[in-house]
Amino acid sequence: MTDRGNGWIASERSRRAKSAVAVALSFIILLGGVGFGLWKGYAAYMDWRQDEDYIGDGADPVEVYIPPTAGTVGRIADILVANEVIRDPRVFENAAIEKGVDTSMPSGTFNLLTHLPAATALDMLFDAKNRVQLKLTIQEGWRLSQIKAEMIKVLQITEEDVDQALAQIAADPGSHHLNTAWVTDPAYPEGYLFPDTYFVEPHNALAALDMMTAQFATVTGPEGLNLDAAAANLSTNLGLTITPAQVVIVASIIEGEVNQDQYRPMVARAIYNRLAINMPLGIESAFRYGRERANGTPYDDGVSTAEQNDASLPYNFYIRTGLPDTPISNPSRSAMEAALNPTPGDWIYWLTTNPTTGETGFASDDAGYIALRDTFIQWCSDNGNPASLC
């Protein structure tokens, strides 16, 4: 027997170790191949399972807008497919039919998820907590032009969207809560968009406007101010004929003239006193409003002496007698209450003598007015004659 020695033993050990490593690597590769095959098989199985409908709890958040004009459940299903919410519109339609909601689908903007089972997506559309709502605040005394600007900003829409909504209202004013006995121009319902805070859907100008006209109808209806009856009582008390529409007009003027509740019924009385003696209102807010509507001149632009003396301007209430044909802003309830309940008095003049505090004085003759004017001029002099106020 030949003695191979220690060198041979070390070599043999090395060879056997390499063989073991090779076997282990082969086994690992075999297992990896099996695992990869299993993974691919599972993926194929899931694809097959989700061929017509997703399974699971959804994937990524997505905001989906369903317009009121979407109409049918099929069109809504197409919108959901386009936003990767559901996979097959037919499955969604069948789910809606099974639940009996296929003819009463909601519209609006919704917080959903991508890759939802159709039945889950359907349930989410009917769950109020998934509806996106925005806060729209309409300030007291805002003009329609200001309301449009705020709607465009908050609802993420265009001026054309608002104009189209107004056209829809004009086509059927009664269905949009407008009293056609009061509103002379339903396409421009100035005065009848009640100032309040509303929670509205994005992109839906018509729904937002409907909320405002509905709230106006509630506030002025039989359960509110009962404007028809209240205007009749006011007419009797004044010895003048004041229609419900004219109450709204007077209230809109009050909004533009004073900003403190204590003065509002006094301004109302001064307006009615002027009407009674056929005296021009001399109201700058009415002039500015009429000019803006007539030729687009910005409301805040100054009024020149030449304009004040131009009798050809139909909105020149420095010369023209009577009330404007329409409201000049959208009045609050308190302004309408003031118009219906004027404070007893013989005033025909009023003037805000301190623009900072809103302090307003009243007079019944020219001498009293001159005194108010001098007080105002002195305030301006004492405060550096600020251009925006003096």
C-alpha positions in Angstrom: 0.0 0.0 0.0 1.4 3.4 -1.0 1.6 6.1 1.6 0.0 9.2 -0.1 1.0 11.5 2.8 -0.6 14.6 4.3 -0.7 16.5 1.0 -2.9 14.0 -0.6 -5.3 14.1 2.4 -5.6 17.9 2.2 -6.2 17.7 -1.5 -9.0 15.1 -1.1 -10.6 17.2 1.6 -10.6 20.2 -0.7 -12.2 18.2 -3.6 -14.9 16.9 -1.4 -15.7 20.3 0.0 -16.1 21.7 -3.6 -18.4 18.9 -4.5 -20.6 19.6 -1.5 -20.7 23.3 -2.4 -21.7 22.4 -6.0 -24.4 20.1 -4.7 -25.7 22.8 -2.4 -25.7 25.4 -5.2 -27.5 23.0 -7.5 -30.1 22.4 -4.8 -30.5 26.2 -4.2 -30.8 26.8 -7.9 -33.4 24.0 -8.1 -35.4 25.5 -5.3 -35.1 29.0 -6.8 -36.4 27.7 -10.1 -39.3 26.1 -8.4 -40.0 29.3 -6.4 -39.9 31.5 -9.5 -42.2 29.1 -11.2 -44.6 29.1 -8.3 -44.5 33.0 -8.2 -45.1 33.2 -11.9 -47.9 30.7 -11.5 -49.5 32.7 -8.7 -49.3 35.9 -10.7 -51.0 34.2 -13.6 -53.6 32.8 -11.3 -54.3 36.3 -9.9 -54.5 37.7 -13.4 -57.0 35.1 -14.2 -59.0 35.7 -11.0 -59.1 39.5 -11.8 -59.8 39.1 -15.5 -63.3 40.7 -15.0 -63.1 42.2 -11.6 -60.4 43.3 -9.2 -60.2 41.6 -5.8 -58.9 43.0 -2.5 -59.2 46.4 -0.8 -58.0 48.6 -3.6 -54.7 50.3 -4.3 -54.1 54.1 -4.7 -56.4 57.0 -3.7 -58.1 58.7 -6.7 -60.6 61.5 -6.9 -63.3 60.8 -9.5 -65.8 63.3 -10.9 -69.1 62.0 -12.1 -71.0 64.9 -13.7 -74.8 65.2 -13.4 -75.0 64.6 -17.1 -73.4 61.2 -16.8 -76.9 59.7 -16.6 -76.8 56.0 -17.1 -75.0 53.4 -15.0 -73.1 52.4 -18.1 -71.6 55.8 -18.6 -70.6 56.0 -14.9 -69.0 52.6 -15.2 -67.0 53.9 -18.2 -65.8 56.8 -16.0 -64.7 54.4 -13.3 -62.8 52.2 -15.8 -61.1 55.3 -17.3 -59.9 56.2 -13.7 -58.7 52.5 -13.1 -61.2 52.2 -10.2 -62.9 49.1 -11.7 -61.9 46.6 -14.4 -65.0 45.7 -16.3 -68.0 48.0 -16.7 -70.3 45.0 -17.2 -69.6 43.7 -13.7 -70.3 47.2 -12.2 -73.6 47.4 -14.2 -74.7 43.9 -12.9 -73.8 44.9 -9.3 -76.0 48.1 -9.7 -78.9 46.0 -11.1 -78.6 43.5 -8.2 -78.7 46.3 -5.7 -81.6 48.0 -7.5 -79.8 51.3 -7.9 -79.1 51.2 -11.6 -81.6 54.0 -12.2 -80.7 56.3 -9.3 -76.9 56.7 -9.5 -75.2 59.6 -7.7 -73.2 62.4 -9.2 -70.5 64.5 -7.8 -66.8 64.2 -6.8 -65.8 61.1 -4.8 -62.7 59.9 -3.0 -62.2 56.4 -4.2 -59.3 53.9 -4.7 -57.9 52.3 -7.9 -58.3 48.5 -8.4 -61.5 48.1 -6.5 -64.0 45.2 -6.8 -67.0 46.6 -8.7 -69.4 46.0 -5.8 -67.1 47.9 -3.4 -66.8 50.8 -5.8 -70.6 50.9 -6.0 -70.9 50.9 -2.2 -68.4 53.7 -1.9 -70.3 55.9 -4.3 -73.4 55.7 -2.1 -71.4 56.3 1.1 -71.7 60.1 2.0 -68.3 60.1 3.7 -66.6 59.5 0.3 -68.2 62.5 -1.3 -65.9 65.5 -1.8 -67.4 68.8 -0.5 -66.0 72.3 -0.5 -66.8 75.2 1.7 -68.2 78.2 -0.3 -68.9 81.4 1.6 -71.0 84.1 0.0 -70.6 87.4 1.8 -73.6 89.6 2.6 -74.1 92.2 -0.1 -71.9 90.6 -2.7 -72.8 91.2 -6.3 -73.3 88.3 -8.7 -70.0 89.2 -10.4 -68.3 88.7 -7.0 -70.2 85.4 -6.4 -69.1 84.1 -9.8 -65.5 84.9 -9.0 -65.7 83.0 -5.7 -67.4 80.0 -7.4 -64.7 79.8 -10.0 -62.0 79.8 -7.4 -63.6 77.4 -4.9 -65.4 75.0 -7.3 -62.4 74.8 -9.7 -64.5 75.8 -12.7 -64.6 78.4 -15.4 -66.7 81.5 -16.0 -68.3 79.6 -18.9 -69.4 76.9 -16.5 -71.2 79.5 -14.3 -72.8 81.1 -17.3 -74.0 77.8 -18.6 -75.5 77.1 -15.2 -77.2 80.5 -15.2 -78.6 79.7 -18.7 -80.1 76.4 -17.3 -81.8 78.4 -14.5 -83.2 80.9 -17.0 -84.6 78.1 -19.1 -86.7 76.9 -16.2 -86.6 79.4 -13.3 -89.4 77.8 -11.3 -87.5 74.5 -11.1 -84.6 76.4 -9.6 -86.5 78.1 -6.8 -87.0 81.5 -8.5 -90.3 83.3 -8.2 -90.9 84.7 -11.7 -93.3 87.3 -10.3 -90.3 88.9 -8.6 -87.3 88.1 -10.8 -87.2 90.1 -14.0 -84.1 88.5 -15.5 -83.7 84.8 -14.4 -80.5 84.6 -16.4 -79.0 87.1 -14.0 -80.7 86.5 -10.7 -79.1 89.3 -8.8 -80.6 89.7 -5.4 -81.9 86.2 -5.1 -78.7 84.3 -4.3 -78.8 84.2 -0.5 -75.5 85.0 1.2 -74.5 82.1 3.5 -71.9 79.3 3.8 -72.6 76.3 1.7 -70.9 72.9 1.4 -70.8 72.2 -2.3 -69.4 69.7 -4.8 -66.4 70.6 -7.0 -67.1 71.4 -10.6 -70.9 71.8 -10.1 -72.0 75.4 -10.6 -75.7 74.6 -11.0 -75.9 72.7 -7.7 -74.2 75.6 -5.9 -76.5 78.2 -7.4 -79.5 76.1 -6.7 -78.5 76.0 -3.0 -78.4 79.8 -2.9 -81.8 80.3 -4.7 -83.4 77.6 -2.5 -82.1 79.3 0.7 -83.5 82.6 -0.5 -86.9 81.0 -1.1 -86.8 79.5 2.4 -85.8 82.7 4.1 -88.5 84.8 2.2 -91.2 82.2 2.1 -94.3 81.6 4.4 -92.1 80.0 7.1 -89.6 82.8 6.9 -90.1 86.5 6.3 -93.3 85.8 4.3 -92.3 88.5 1.9 -95.6 88.7 0.0 -97.7 89.5 3.1 -94.9 91.6 4.6 -94.6 93.8 1.5 -98.4 94.3 1.5 -98.3 95.4 5.1 -95.4 97.7 4.4 -97.2 99.3 1.5 -100.2 100.1 3.8 -98.0 101.5 6.5 -96.0 103.7 4.1 -98.9 104.8 1.9 -96.8 103.6 -1.0 -97.0 100.6 -3.3 -93.9 98.4 -2.5 -93.8 95.0 -4.1 -91.9 92.0 -2.7 -89.3 92.5 -5.5 -88.9 96.2 -4.5 -88.3 95.1 -0.9 -85.4 93.0 -2.2 -84.1 96.0 -4.2 -84.3 98.3 -1.2 -82.5 95.7 0.9 -79.8 95.4 -1.7 -79.3 99.2 -1.6 -79.1 99.1 2.2 -76.3 96.5 1.9 -74.3 98.9 -0.2 -74.8 101.9 2.0 -74.2 100.9 5.6 -72.5 98.0 7.3 -74.0 98.2 10.8 -77.4 96.8 11.7 -78.4 99.8 13.8 -78.4 102.1 10.7 -80.1 99.8 8.3 -83.8 100.5 9.2 -83.0 104.2 9.2 -81.5 104.1 5.7 -84.7 102.2 4.7 -86.8 105.0 6.0 -84.8 107.6 4.2 -85.1 105.7 0.9 -88.9 105.5 1.3 -89.1 109.2 2.3 -87.3 110.0 -1.0 -89.6 107.8 -3.0 -92.6 109.5 -1.4 -91.6 113.0 -2.6 -90.2 111.7 -5.9 -86.7 112.7 -5.0 -83.7 111.0 -6.8 -82.0 108.5 -4.5 -78.6 109.9 -5.2 -77.0 106.6 -4.3 -73.5 106.0 -5.6 -73.7 102.2 -5.1 -76.7 102.1 -7.5 -74.8 104.2 -10.1 -71.6 102.0 -9.8 -73.7 98.8 -10.2 -75.6 100.1 -13.2 -72.4 101.3 -14.9 -70.7 97.9 -14.3 -73.6 96.0 -15.8 -74.0 98.4 -18.7 -70.4 98.7 -20.0 -68.2 96.6 -17.7 -66.6 99.6 -15.9 -65.1 98.1 -12.7 -67.4 98.8 -9.7 -64.6 100.4 -7.7 -63.7 103.0 -10.3 -64.5 106.6 -9.3 -67.6 108.4 -10.3 -66.9 111.7 -12.1 -68.9 114.9 -11.8 -69.6 114.6 -15.6 -71.0 111.2 -15.1 -73.2 112.4 -12.2 -74.6 115.1 -14.5 -75.2 112.9 -17.5 -79.0 112.4 -17.6 -78.7 109.9 -20.6 -77.3 107.2 -18.3 -80.2 104.9 -17.4 -78.5 104.0 -14.1 -77.9 107.6 -13.1 -79.8 107.8 -9.8 -78.4 111.2 -9.1 -80.9 112.4 -11.6 -83.4 109.5 -12.2 -86.2 109.1 -9.6 -87.6 105.8 -8.4 -85.8 102.5 -7.6 -83.5 100.6 -9.8 -85.2 97.9 -11.9 -83.3 95.1 -10.2 -81.4 94.5 -7.0 -77.9 95.8 -7.0 -76.5 93.1 -4.7 -77.6 90.0 -2.8 -79.0 91.1 0.5 -78.9 89.3 3.9 -81.9 88.5 6.0 -81.1 91.5 8.3 -81.1 93.9 5.3 -84.5 92.6 4.2 -85.9 92.8 7.7 -84.7 96.5 7.8 -86.4 97.1 4.4 -89.6 95.7 5.9 -89.4 97.5 9.2 -88.1 101.1 8.6 -87.4 103.2 11.7 -89.9 106.1 12.0 -88.3 109.4 11.0 -88.3 112.2 8.4 -84.7 111.7 7.2 -84.0 112.1 3.5 -80.2 112.2 3.8 -77.6 109.9 5.3 -73.8 110.0 5.2 -71.1 107.8 6.8 -69.1 110.4 8.6 -66.4 108.0 9.9 -65.5 105.4 7.4 -63.3 103.6 9.9 -66.0 102.9 12.4 -69.0 103.0 10.0 -70.6 105.8 12.1 -73.4 107.3 10.0 -75.4 110.4 10.4 -79.0 111.3 9.2 -80.6 114.6 8.3 -84.0 115.8 7.2 -83.0 118.9 5.3 -80.2 120.5 3.3 -78.7 122.2 6.3 -78.5 119.0 8.2 -76.8 117.3 5.2 -74.2 120.1 4.9 -73.4 119.6 8.6 -72.9 115.9 8.0 -70.7 116.6 5.0 -68.5 119.0 6.9 -68.0 116.3 9.6 -67.0 113.8 6.9 -64.6 116.3 5.3 -63.0 117.0 8.7 -62.5 113.3 9.3 -60.8 113.0 5.9 -58.5 116.0 6.7 -57.7 114.5 10.1 -56.8 111.1 8.6 -54.7 112.2 5.7 -57.5 112.1 3.0 -57.1 108.4 2.2 -58.0 108.1 -1.5 -60.1 105.0 -1.1 -62.4 106.6 1.5 -62.4 110.3 0.8 
